[in-house]
Amino acid sequence: MDTAALHTYLHALTHLKRAPTRYGTAPHKPVLMLTLMELVEKGIVLDNRFEANAELVGTFLENWQLLVTTPHQADFTQPFYCLQSDKADGESFWHQQTKPGCQISALPSSKTL
């Protein structure tokens, strides 16, 4: 990856849209991003695809316990869905593809069929 692309993604990752909550800004997206970086660094994730599996959820929960000191709920599904609205250089860098019957619904008012 070239230097310009690295700067683009660094900017995107340090400017994630984070929802305001009664406990402060939601920590879910940064914790998920750090979790994904950790899984890549450990060689657990080898390509540009992240599956919601036990390794990801377990690592997310470990990172959550280490990093989050507010009463937010440790729900990894929220950033999976909501990251689709974040952009790098004007384009979405997160694309969610779900397996049939395994949709992630992080919004309280939404329904999955």
N, CA, C and O of each residue as an XYZ file, in Angstrom:
452
protein
N       0.859     -1.179      0.000
C       0.000      0.000      0.000
C       0.898      1.232      0.000
O       1.868      1.303      0.755
N       0.571      2.190     -0.843
C       1.403      3.382     -0.930
C       1.143      4.339      0.235
O       0.161      4.199      0.964
N       2.031      5.302      0.391
C       1.968      6.240      1.510
C       0.682      7.056      1.508
O       0.100      7.292      2.566
N       0.236      7.487      0.342
C      -0.999      8.278      0.265
C      -2.194      7.467      0.749
O      -3.047      7.983      1.471
N      -2.257      6.211      0.356
C      -3.362      5.348      0.794
C      -3.302      5.130      2.304
O      -4.334      5.131      2.976
N      -2.103      4.944      2.833
C      -1.964      4.783      4.282
C      -2.470      6.016      5.021
O      -3.160      5.894      6.033
N      -2.133      7.190      4.525
C      -2.602      8.429      5.147
C      -4.124      8.546      5.056
O      -4.776      9.002      5.996
N      -4.678      8.134      3.928
C      -6.132      8.176      3.748
C      -6.824      7.303      4.786
O      -7.777      7.737      5.433
N      -6.344      6.073      4.944
C      -6.979      5.158      5.897
C      -6.675      5.541      7.340
O      -7.522      5.361      8.216
N      -5.503      6.056      7.595
C      -5.194      6.531      8.945
C      -6.156      7.652      9.333
O      -6.666      7.682     10.453
N      -6.396      8.563      8.406
C      -7.337      9.649      8.672
C      -8.740      9.088      8.907
O      -9.427      9.502      9.840
N      -9.158      8.158      8.071
C     -10.497      7.572      8.216
C     -10.644      6.867      9.564
O     -11.670      7.002     10.229
N      -9.628      6.123      9.960
C      -9.712      5.364     11.211
C      -9.628      6.254     12.446
O     -10.129      5.888     13.510
N      -9.007      7.403     12.315
C      -8.929      8.314     13.458
C     -10.072      9.323     13.469
O     -10.148     10.170     14.359
N     -10.958      9.233     12.485
C     -12.121     10.120     12.421
C     -13.410      9.327     12.207
O     -14.298      9.767     11.477
N     -13.509      8.181     12.830
C     -14.714      7.360     12.710
C     -15.917      8.115     13.271
O     -15.808      8.818     14.276
N     -17.058      7.963     12.612
C     -18.299      8.537     13.146
C     -18.687      7.724     14.370
O     -18.867      6.509     14.296
N     -18.813      8.414     15.497
C     -19.152      7.719     16.740
C     -20.382      8.369     17.347
O     -20.426      9.582     17.553
N     -21.360      7.560     17.623
C     -22.642      8.059     18.115
C     -22.518      8.623     19.529
O     -21.838      8.051     20.380
N     -23.179      9.746     19.764
C     -23.239     10.248     21.139
C     -24.247      9.404     21.928
O     -25.314      9.060     21.421
N     -23.899      9.084     23.151
C     -24.801      8.321     24.018
C     -24.844      9.002     25.379
O     -24.099      9.950     25.630
N     -25.694      8.530     26.230
C     -25.767      9.129     27.572
C     -24.503      8.855     28.387
O     -24.277      9.500     29.412
N     -23.683      7.909     27.943
C     -22.428      7.598     28.640
C     -21.219      8.248     27.988
O     -20.091      8.057     28.443
N     -21.439      9.007     26.937
C     -20.344      9.594     26.167
C     -20.330      8.992     24.771
O     -21.235      8.245     24.398
N     -19.320      9.312     24.017
C     -19.224      8.827     22.642
C     -19.073      7.305     22.626
O     -18.311      6.736     23.408
N     -19.807      6.661     21.730
C     -19.793      5.194     21.651
C     -18.394      4.675     21.303
O     -17.772      5.166     20.361
N     -17.901      3.700     22.045
C     -16.556      3.160     21.809
C     -16.511      1.957     20.867
O     -15.431      1.420     20.623
N     -17.630      1.529     20.342
C     -17.712      0.261     19.615
C     -16.830      0.194     18.365
O     -16.111     -0.785     18.165
N     -16.885      1.232     17.524
C     -16.106      1.196     16.282
C     -14.600      1.136     16.538
O     -13.921      0.295     15.950
N     -14.057      2.006     17.403
C     -12.612      1.907     17.645
C     -12.198      0.555     18.234
O     -11.145      0.024     17.881
N     -13.012      0.003     19.120
C     -12.666     -1.292     19.706
C     -12.693     -2.377     18.626
O     -11.822     -3.246     18.601
N     -13.677     -2.331     17.745
C     -13.719     -3.318     16.664
C     -12.521     -3.152     15.732
O     -11.908     -4.144     15.338
N     -12.180     -1.924     15.379
C     -11.038     -1.705     14.479
C      -9.742     -2.221     15.109
O      -8.935     -2.860     14.433
N      -9.543     -1.948     16.394
C      -8.352     -2.464     17.080
C      -8.367     -3.990     17.129
O      -7.326     -4.633     16.994
N      -9.538     -4.556     17.320
C      -9.682     -6.013     17.337
C      -9.300     -6.607     15.986
O      -8.579     -7.602     15.921
N      -9.782     -5.999     14.917
C      -9.469     -6.504     13.580
C      -7.977     -6.387     13.284
O      -7.380     -7.290     12.699
N      -7.382     -5.274     13.690
C      -5.937     -5.100     13.495
C      -5.156     -6.166     14.270
O      -4.162     -6.700     13.777
N      -5.612     -6.463     15.468
C      -4.955     -7.491     16.279
C      -5.047     -8.861     15.607
O      -4.069     -9.608     15.582
N      -6.211     -9.186     15.067
C      -6.383    -10.481     14.403
C      -5.525    -10.585     13.145
O      -5.010    -11.658     12.832
N      -5.370     -9.485     12.430
C      -4.496     -9.474     11.253
C      -3.044     -9.644     11.696
O      -2.302    -10.442     11.125
N      -2.649     -8.890     12.716
C      -1.267     -8.955     13.205
C      -0.904    -10.358     13.691
O       0.222    -10.813     13.489
N      -1.844    -11.036     14.325
C      -1.603    -12.395     14.829
C      -1.646    -13.449     13.726
O      -1.335    -14.615     13.970
N      -2.029    -13.044     12.516
C      -2.104    -13.988     11.412
C      -3.378    -14.813     11.403
O      -3.477    -15.797     10.669
N      -4.350    -14.423     12.211
C      -5.624    -15.143     12.259
C      -6.485    -14.763     11.060
O      -7.197    -15.602     10.507
N      -6.417    -13.509     10.666
C      -7.105    -13.032      9.464
C      -6.039    -12.811      8.405
O      -5.068    -12.087      8.627
N      -6.226    -13.438      7.256
C      -5.202    -13.388      6.217
C      -5.623    -12.630      4.965
O      -4.794    -12.364      4.096
N      -6.894    -12.282      4.865
C      -7.333    -11.549      3.679
C      -8.283    -10.430      4.088
O      -8.494    -10.186      5.276
N      -8.840     -9.773      3.121
C      -9.688     -8.609      3.357
C     -11.130     -9.034      3.643
O     -12.070     -8.538      3.022
N     -11.284     -9.945      4.577
C     -12.609    -10.447      4.938
C     -12.585    -10.817      6.422
O     -11.724    -11.567      6.883
N     -13.543    -10.276      7.142
C     -13.640    -10.543      8.572
C     -14.950    -11.253      8.846
O     -16.023    -10.743      8.522
N     -14.863    -12.416      9.437
C     -16.067    -13.173      9.767
C     -16.398    -12.996     11.237
O     -15.516    -12.957     12.094
N     -17.684    -12.890     11.507
C     -18.139    -12.817     12.897
C     -18.089    -14.233     13.462
O     -19.047    -14.997     13.352
N     -16.953    -14.563     14.068
C     -16.775    -15.901     14.624
C     -16.308    -15.793     16.075
O     -16.151    -14.693     16.604
N     -16.092    -16.926     16.703
C     -15.724    -16.946     18.123
C     -14.420    -16.200     18.385
O     -14.288    -15.531     19.410
N     -13.464    -16.306     17.479
C     -12.176    -15.616     17.651
C     -12.370    -14.102     17.652
O     -11.816    -13.400     18.498
N     -13.152    -13.605     16.706
C     -13.402    -12.169     16.631
C     -14.172    -11.689     17.859
O     -13.796    -10.695     18.480
N     -15.230    -12.381     18.203
C     -16.052    -11.957     19.344
C     -15.244    -12.024     20.640
O     -15.304    -11.105     21.457
N     -14.501    -13.092     20.827
C     -13.690    -13.224     22.038
C     -12.641    -12.130     22.156
O     -12.443    -11.566     23.232
N     -11.970    -11.830     21.054
C     -10.949    -10.779     21.063
C     -11.590     -9.415     21.279
O     -11.049     -8.579     22.003
N     -12.745     -9.190     20.652
C     -13.479     -7.937     20.861
C     -13.821     -7.771     22.342
O     -13.614     -6.698     22.910
N     -14.337     -8.817     22.961
C     -14.722     -8.728     24.374
C     -13.510     -8.513     25.280
O     -13.591     -7.771     26.259
N     -12.392     -9.156     24.960
C     -11.161     -8.926     25.730
C     -10.721     -7.470     25.614
O     -10.399     -6.831     26.616
N     -10.710     -6.951     24.392
C     -10.315     -5.558     24.187
C     -11.293     -4.609     24.865
O     -10.893     -3.593     25.433
N     -12.561     -4.942     24.804
C     -13.586     -4.117     25.449
C     -13.294     -3.995     26.949
O     -13.319     -2.899     27.509
N     -13.024     -5.118     27.577
C     -12.750     -5.101     29.021
C     -11.509     -4.284     29.354
O     -11.453     -3.628     30.394
N     -10.523     -4.324     28.477
C      -9.286     -3.580     28.709
C      -9.436     -2.080     28.460
O      -8.788     -1.274     29.128
N     -10.284     -1.701     27.507
C     -10.303     -0.321     27.028
C     -11.508      0.514     27.436
O     -11.400      1.736     27.542
N     -12.640     -0.114     27.664
C     -13.873      0.649     27.892
C     -14.178      0.715     29.384
O     -14.280     -0.305     30.066
N     -14.318      1.940     29.869
C     -14.588      2.141     31.296
C     -15.979      2.710     31.548
O     -16.327      3.017     32.688
N     -16.767      2.850     30.503
C     -18.126      3.378     30.628
C     -19.120      2.218     30.662
O     -18.746      1.081     30.373
N     -20.384      2.488     31.012
C     -21.374      1.408     31.060
C     -21.951      0.984     29.699
O     -22.991      0.328     29.659
N     -21.304      1.343     28.595
C     -21.767      0.886     27.285
C     -21.818     -0.642     27.254
O     -21.052     -1.313     27.945
N     -22.722     -1.174     26.454
C     -22.835     -2.621     26.277
C     -21.814     -3.095     25.248
O     -21.624     -2.448     24.218
N     -21.172     -4.195     25.515
C     -20.140     -4.744     24.624
C     -20.792     -5.511     23.478
O     -20.738     -6.740     23.438
N     -21.402     -4.792     22.558
C     -22.125     -5.396     21.440
C     -21.328     -5.200     20.155
O     -21.305     -4.103     19.597
N     -20.677     -6.254     19.689
C     -19.838     -6.133     18.497
C     -20.659     -5.947     17.225
O     -20.107     -5.537     16.204
N     -21.953     -6.232     17.254
C     -22.763     -6.098     16.040
C     -22.976     -4.644     15.648
O     -23.145     -4.346     14.466
N     -22.971     -3.741     16.607
C     -23.203     -2.329     16.284
C     -22.186     -1.789     15.281
O     -22.589     -1.227     14.262
N     -20.894     -1.936     15.529
C     -19.959     -1.381     14.546
C     -19.951     -2.144     13.225
O     -19.677     -1.554     12.180
N     -20.243     -3.440     13.249
C     -20.287     -4.188     11.990
C     -21.266     -3.533     11.030
O     -20.969     -3.367      9.847
N     -22.417     -3.167     11.534
C     -23.438     -2.541     10.696
C     -23.113     -1.068     10.428
O     -23.157     -0.614      9.284
N     -22.795     -0.342     11.470
C     -22.661      1.120     11.374
C     -21.405      1.590     10.652
O     -21.374      2.724     10.175
N     -20.380      0.770     10.555
C     -19.170      1.183      9.836
C     -19.422      1.438      8.354
O     -18.608      2.078      7.689
N     -20.528      0.949      7.840
C     -20.840      1.158      6.428
C     -20.983      2.634      6.078
O     -20.844      3.010      4.914
N     -21.259      3.473      7.074
C     -21.436      4.904      6.808
C     -20.119      5.682      6.866
O     -20.085      6.848      6.474
N     -19.043      5.068      7.341
C     -17.750      5.754      7.399
C     -17.073      5.709      6.035
O     -17.254      4.768      5.261
N     -16.293      6.745      5.760
C     -15.685      6.866      4.435
C     -14.186      7.133      4.539
O     -13.702      7.725      5.504
N     -13.473      6.681      3.521
C     -12.056      6.993      3.344
C     -11.934      7.627      1.966
O     -12.216      6.990      0.951
N     -11.518      8.864      1.939
C     -11.375      9.598      0.682
C     -12.697      9.641     -0.089
O     -12.718      9.525     -1.315
N     -13.796      9.811      0.645
C     -15.108      9.950      0.031
C     -15.820      8.657     -0.313
O     -16.958      8.687     -0.781
N     -15.173      7.522     -0.092
C     -15.790      6.238     -0.418
C     -15.855      5.348      0.814
O     -14.960      5.366      1.659
N     -16.913      4.582      0.900
C     -17.059      3.656      2.013
C     -15.924      2.633      1.983
O     -15.596      2.095      0.926
N     -15.333      2.371      3.137
C     -14.267      1.372      3.194
C     -14.740      0.085      3.863
O     -13.975     -0.873      3.975
N     -15.979      0.057      4.303
C     -16.519     -1.113      4.993
C     -17.753     -1.584      4.248
O     -18.712     -0.830      4.082
N     -17.730     -2.809      3.807
C     -18.858     -3.374      3.074
C     -19.276     -4.659      3.774
O     -18.500     -5.609      3.886
N     -20.484     -4.666      4.229
C     -20.980     -5.831      4.956
C     -21.668     -6.794      4.004
O     -22.547     -6.409      3.232
N     -21.260     -8.035      4.070
C     -21.927     -9.097      3.327
C     -22.303    -10.163      4.342
O     -21.448    -10.692      5.053
N     -23.564    -10.465      4.399
C     -24.003    -11.468      5.364
C     -24.403    -12.750      4.655
O     -24.861    -12.741      3.513
N     -24.219    -13.835      5.355
C     -24.673    -15.118      4.842
C     -26.181    -15.182      5.030
O     -26.698    -14.654      6.014
N     -26.893    -15.811      4.116
C     -28.349    -15.926      4.275
C     -28.711    -16.528      5.629
O     -28.172    -17.557      6.038
N     -29.630    -15.864      6.306
C     -30.065    -16.324      7.617
C     -29.192    -15.852      8.761
O     -29.459    -16.177      9.918
N     -28.145    -15.084      8.454
C     -27.208    -14.636      9.493
C     -27.067    -13.119      9.514
O     -25.997    -12.608      9.844
N     -28.110    -12.400      9.174
C     -28.037    -10.950      9.126
C     -27.775    -10.375     10.512
O     -28.263    -10.879     11.524
N     -26.990     -9.305     10.522
C     -26.722     -8.582     11.760
C     -27.614     -7.360     11.769
O     -27.599     -6.562     10.832
N     -28.378     -7.217     12.809
C     -29.255     -6.064     12.944
C     -28.881     -5.337     14.220
O     -29.169     -5.812     15.319
N     -28.239     -4.183     14.079
C     -27.789     -3.438     15.248
C     -28.729     -2.312     15.615
O     -28.604     -1.728     16.692
N     -29.660     -1.999     14.748
C     -30.556     -0.888     15.026
C     -31.813     -1.405     15.714
O     -32.434     -2.349     15.226
N     -32.200     -0.806     16.839
C     -33.337     -1.316     17.597
C     -34.647     -1.322     16.824
O     -35.507     -2.165     17.081
N     -34.817     -0.400     15.883
C     -36.085     -0.327     15.168
C     -36.104     -1.176     13.903
O     -37.144     -1.286     13.253
N     -34.974     -1.775     13.541
C     -34.941     -2.545     12.301
C     -35.325     -3.993     12.558
O     -35.232     -4.498     13.677
N     -35.752     -4.633     11.503
C     -36.112     -6.043     11.588
C     -35.410     -6.786     10.472
O     -35.274     -6.271      9.362
N     -34.969     -7.983     10.761
C     -34.397     -8.815      9.711
C     -35.387     -9.916      9.402
O     -36.087    -10.413     10.285
N     -35.435    -10.280      8.163
C     -36.365    -11.323      7.733
C     -35.634    -12.616      7.507
O     -36.249    -13.617      7.139
